[in-house]
Amino acid sequence: MSLPRKNLLTVTFLCALLSACATGGAPPSARPVAAYSESIELAGRLSVNYQREGKPESLSGKFAWQQSAARIDVSLASPLGQTIAAISVTPQQATLTQAGKTPRTAADIDTLSAQTLGWSLPVSGLRDWLQGYAVAADGARFAASPLRDSVTTRDGWRLRFVSWQDGEGAAPRPKRIDAERSAGPRADAVALRIFIDPVQP
């Protein structure tokens, strides 16, 4: 006995849906973030809103990020490509160099960048954030996804992974990250908006 046309269409649709699920895996919005890598190279754009001596300031520019297990190198440039600062971080020390100025070193790059640039670039946090990871306020490891896109970190940054791009094996990688920190006893308020260029294969 043949099925009525309406029922046949319904069965056909369900079979196609099940087949897609079996072969394609979870939909993009439900896929976990790409696996963390100790060594990466990224570039993109950065905009910053911050307070300096009680007055609101803002700037925007480009960044290049290179990290390995033992070192991070960051270059900050103006929208026209003029270098603003170069930062290197190793387990022993952090160094920040600005054009025409003597390099400055410290153990804590976040504090050093705040003192030198006027706003804090959270390099230690970005090592994780740029790949969709963070340490949450409770100390647990956080892995973002398009369905789980926000967290407050242990050091008080509120993160939102706004948009995504495909990484290796089509696993999502962050494309835009918004990060905010309120003013506190030892730091002024800062808001960062980070846009990451597509990773080249």
C-alpha positions, 0 to 999 in steps of 0.5 A: 500500500502506497503512502499518501503524497503528504505523508510521503513528503514528510517521511522524505524530509525526515530522512534527509534531515537524519542523513544530514545530521549523521554526515554533517555532525552538529550544526555550526552554532553548536560546535565547540571552539577549535582546539587550543594551540600554544603556537599561533600567529594572528592579525586584526584590528583593535579599538579601545575606549578608556579613562585617562586622568578622569577623561574619556579617551579612545583610539583604534589601530591594527595589531599583529600577534605571535605566540609560542609556548614560551613567548608572546610578541605583539605589535600595535600600529595606527590605522595607517600602519605606523608602529605605536608599540612593540611588546614582548613577554617571556616567563622572566619579564615583559618589555614594551617599546615605543618609537623614540623611547627607551624600552621599559621592562616589568614582570607584569605586562598588563600593568606596564601597558597601562602605565606606558600607553594609558590603557591596559592591554591584557596580554596574559588574558588574550593568550586564551581569549583570541582562541575562545578560551578564558579562566572564569571568575570561579577559576574554571576553564571556559571554552566559548562557542556560538551558543555559549559566548560570554563569561566574566574572567577571574581578573574581572574582564567581561568577555563576549565572543560576538562573531565567529569564523571557521577554523581547522576542520570547520570548528569555530574560532573567534572573529570579534571579541568585546572585553570590558573592565570596570574601574577599580582601586588599581585600574581605570575602566577599559573597553576593547573591541577586537576584530581578528582577520581570517586565519590563512591555511 
